[in-house]
Amino acid sequence: MTSGVVGRFAPSPSGALHMGSLVAALGSFLQARAQGGAWLLRIDDLDTPRVQPWAITRIIDALEFFGLRWDGPIVYQDERRTAYARAIDHLKHSGRAFDCGCTRREARSGTVGIEGPIYPGTCRNGLPAGRSPRSVRLRVDACPIEVCDAVQGVYTQQLDRDIGDFVIRRADGIVAYQLATVVDDAYQGVTEVVRGADLLSSTPRQIALQQALGLDTPRYAHLPVITDANGDKLGKSTGAIALQPTKPAAQLCACLQWLGQAPPNTLYDADIARVLHWACDNWALAQVPRVAEITRR
């Protein structure tokens, strides 16, 4: 594999893989493999209160069951804490991040943005008297950040107006998803981030961190999220989402259908290798529906 393309799949081990996460895994796998690139596996296990120890093994077993083989060793975020600490120190020393002493309620006392109340800026010019550091936040500005997404099109946020100075290390000491993802994507040399459209709104924050840390920005493609008939995302908290222990080819073909790839009927009973061979040869990101959600029927 010499194309220079590097994709990745980075599940959180808060539960077993389900059909929605299989769609994301397959899409990222095919986008990398169809270009002759590498596909990496990272376990996003930083949020320790949500981690289920058994889930890591279940995730790995499920990927192997569906023939989604990754390159190189698995990276575990829990083993990368020193790298995150160095990144946060760099951001603080460069003036791009600051200590925040606000409680959760105080931090949510500002005007409403696209994901809830915006941090009111209480500590961005220094901790008020008598306050001690609790979290660390990135200092954002009014410059719009544009995401040229390969599936969803152009998506723009103005972080100071839409999100506010956001947390990169929580009050409990856990590094936030946004920072860890950026640091690890750079560490692994990821060039293509293919994931669910529910994470599109996080991307401007990640680009802001990439810019602040002097890191390259990968290409992004946010796939439609699969929902049930009620419009709920197929996630760990919803029903009828489990992957089946039989007929892996049929389940892969269902995922390909949702991704707009139209596999022939003969593949539904084929072996996995044949399905994935066809999928790699015929993968076309341009055929993925340009919508945020697709209802599972």
N, C-alpha and C positions, 0 to 999 in steps of 0.2 A: 504494500500500500504506500504509494509515493505521491499521492495527489496533494498532500498537505492539509486536506480536510480532516477536521477532528470534531466529532459529535459526542454527545454524552447523554446519559439518563441518570437522574439524581433523585431517586425516590426517598421519601421520609418513612422510616420504619415504625409508623404508628399503627400499622395494620398490614394485612396481606394485600398483594396486588389484586385489583379488580378490573373489570372490563374497561372502565374509563382510563385507568393507568396503562393498560395494555395498548390502547390506541396511541397514547403518547410515546410509549417505549418503542412501538413498531414504527411510528412516524420518524422518530429521531434516528433509529437504526437504519431505516431505508434511505433517509436523506444522506447519511454518511456513506453507507456501503455503495449506493448507486453512483457515487462520485469517486469510488475507489479509496475512501477514507477510513480512518479508524473510528471505532465506537467505544466509548469508555463508560464505566459504571462507577458512580459515586454514591455512597450512602449518607444521606443528610440526617445524621443522628445527633445534632447539637442540642436540639430541644429535648433535653433528657426527661422532663416530666411527661412527655407524650410518647417517648420511645417504648415499644414493646419488644423485649429482648428476642422473643421467638420470631418476630416479623422479619428480621434480617435474613434468617435462613429460608423462610417461606418466600421472600422476594427473589432471592438467588435461585432457589429451586424452580420457581415459576418461569423465570427468564430462560433457564436451561430447558425446561419442558417445552417451551415454545420455540426453541432453536435460536434465541437471541443471544449469541455469544459475544462477549465483550473482549476488548484487547487490553493486555497488561493487567497489573494488579488493581484490585478494588481500592478506592480511596475512601477512608472513613473520616468524616469531618471531626469527630471526637478526638482524632489524633493530630489535628491541624490547629489547635488552639494557639500555639506560639506564633504561627504565621498571622493569625487574626489580630493578636495583641500587637505585633509589630506594625501592622497596617493602621490600627487605631492610633498608636503612638505617633506614626507619621502624620496622620490627618490632624491630630491635635497640635503637634509642633508646627505644622504649616498653617495653622489658623483655620483649617477647613472643618474641624470638629470641636466641640466644646462639652464640658461637663454640665449636666443638668441636675438640679436638686429638687425638681418638682415631683409631687406625687402624681399618680395616674389621673386622679380627679383634676388636679391643677393643670396638668398638661392638656386636658381635654376641654379647657374652658374658653377656647378661642372660637372664631367663626367656623362655619361648616364648610369642609372641602369635599372632594369626590369620594373620600373613604371615611368620612366622619369629621369630628372637630379638629381644627388645625392648631398645632402648638402655638401659644401666644407669644413666644419669644422671651419669656421671663428671664432666662439665664444665658441668652446668646451673647451678651456683653459682659458676662461675669456672674458668678454666683452671688445672689443677694446675701446680705449680712446674716449670719447665723445658719446658713444653709450648708449642707454637706453634699458632695457628689453622690448621685444615685445612678443615673444612666449617662450615656454619651450619645450626642446627636450630631448629625452632619448639618453644617450650615449651608442652606440652599440660597439661590438668588432668583432674580426675575427673568433670567434668560430661558426662553422656551427650549425644551428638549424634544427632538423629533425622532420617532422610531419609524424606520422604513421597513415595515414588517412584510415578509415574503407572502404571507397568507392574508393577514388582516388589513394590509395597506398602511397608509401613513397615519400614525397615532402621535398626538402631541400633548405634552403637559407643560405647564408653567409651575414649577414645584413650589415656589413661595406662595402662590395663590391656591393651588390645588391640593397640596400635600403638607407643606410646612417643613421645618427642620425635623428630620426623622431620626428615630433611634437606630444606632448601630451597635450598641451594647446595652442590654436591658438592665434594670435595677437588680435583678437576681444574678447578674454577672454573665448571663448567657449571651453570646454574640448573636446579633440579629441575622435573619436569613439573607437580607439584602447584601450585607458586607461579606458574609461567608461565601455566598454564591459567586460574587465577583472575584474574590481572592482565589478561590479554587478553580474557577474557569480559566483564569490567567495561568495558574500553576500547571494545569493540565493541558494548556495550549489549545483550548476549545475555540474553534472557528465558527461553529454552527450550533446555536441554541434552538432546539425544536422542542416545544412543550405546549401545555394547554393554554387556551385563550384566557382562562381565569387569571393567569399571571402576567398578562399584557400590561396592566396598570402598574406593575412593579418595575417594568423595564426602564422607564425614565430615571427612577431612583438608582438603578444599577448602572446606567450610563453616567449619571452624575458621579457616582463613586469611581467608576473607571477613569473618568476625566480627572478627578481629584487625586487619584493614585498614579496617574500616568500610564494606565493600562490600555491595551487595544480593546476595541468594541467588536464583539463577534457579530455575525449575521443572525438575525432573529426570524423565526417562523412560529407563530402561535396557532396551533391546530384547534379546530372546534371542540368544545367540551361536549361530551355525550351526556344527555339528561334523560330522566324518565318522563313518563307521560304527564307528570305534574310540574315539569320544568325544573326539577331538582337535579343537581349534578350527581352523576354516579360516583359516589364517594363512599368512604368507610362507614358513614353514618346512615346511609340509605339502604334499602333492601334490593333484592334481586340483582346483585352486582357481582357475585362470586364467579371466578373463573372455574370452568368445569374440568374435572380430572380426566375426561375423555374427549375425543374429537378435537384435538388442537388445531387441525387444519381448518375446520369449519369456523372456529372462533377467530383465527387469523383472517380468514376470508371476510367475516363480518366486519372486522376492523378495517380491512382494505375497502370495503364498500362504503363505510362511513367516511373514509378519507378520499373518496371519489375515484378509486382506482379500478373498479369494475372487473374483478377477477372472473375468469370463466367458471362455469358450473362444475367442470371436471376437477377443479382444484379442491372442492369442498370435502372430498373423500381421499385426497392425495396425501402423500407423506409430507412432513414439515419441510424437508429440504427442497422438495419440488415447489411448494408454495412460495418459500422465501426466494428461490432462484427466479421464479416468474416475477415476483414483486420487485426484486432488485433490477431486473431487466426492463421492467415496464414502469417503474416509479416516476411520477411526474408531480412535482410539488404544485405546479400550476393548476392541476386538476382538483386539488383539495378545496372543498367549498369555502368561499370567503365569508363565512359567518362565524359568530362566536359560539353558537350552540347548535347541536343536532339532537333531535328527540329520538331516543331508542324506541323502536316499534317491535 
